[in-house]
Amino acid sequence: MNEVADDLPESGYAVVRCVDMAVVAIFAHFPDCERSIMYRRGADISFLPLQPDEIIGTPTLFTQMLEKAGYRIT
């Protein structure tokens, strides 16, 4: 067994960073929804359910999408 198993909870869920196998988040309940976004601030974890028509992206992503569609961004 590898070293990440020592940091895993006995029950619940854990988010493991693959590059170094570090446990970065532990939480008791997984969201009961089709889609959600997870926020982590230190040890605090929260999930925000997403509606089917919601799109998540950075301002850069949306700017690039508009430019590819032929819009000029000023």
C-alpha positions, 0 to 999 in steps of 0.5 A: 500500500502507498503512503496516501492510504495513511491520510485517508479517512475511515469513511467519507470521501477524499480528493487526492492530488495525483502528481504527489498523492497528497490528500487535499480535501476530506469531506463526509458527504458527496453532493446529491446532484448531477453537476456541482463545483467544489470550493476549498479554502484551507480545510473548509470544503463546499459544493455549489450545485450547477444548473443544466444551463450554467457554464463555468469558465474564466474571463479569458476563456469567454474572451477567447470564445468571443474572439473565435466567434468573430467578435473584436474585444476592446 
